[in-house]
Amino acid sequence: MRTFALLDEAGICRALRQSAHVPQGFAWVEVDRLNPTWLHRPLPADAQIPPVVTRAPSREASAA
């Protein structure tokens, strides 16, 4: 189970959610733990997990 925080434009945590998949919407960020004290406050910088960037295999690699 993964944990996500919904941030507003100012970086304030508006909701927390646990889910197997990333929630729909662009403002959800993955966090390392569930902490209800973050609600209505700025998300601590150390809480956010950097997003994992996945790339499709290049055509050159598949041709080899």
KAURKA-V530713 format. One record per backbone hydrogen bond with DSSP energy under -0.5 kcal/mol. CO is the residue of the C=O (numbers start at 1). NH is the residue of the N-H. Records with the same first field share a line. If there is no record, write none. Layout:
BEGIN
CO = NH / NH
END
This chain:
BEGIN
2 = 19
3 = 31
4 = 17
5 = 7 / 29
6 = 14 / 15
8 = 11
11 = 43
12 = 8
13 = 40
15 = 6
17 = 4
19 = 2
27 = 7
29 = 5
30 = 49
31 = 3
33 = 35
35 = 38
36 = 39
38 = 13 / 41
41 = 13
44 = 47 / 48
45 = 48
47 = 32
51 = 53
52 = 54
58 = 62
59 = 63
60 = 64
61 = 64
END
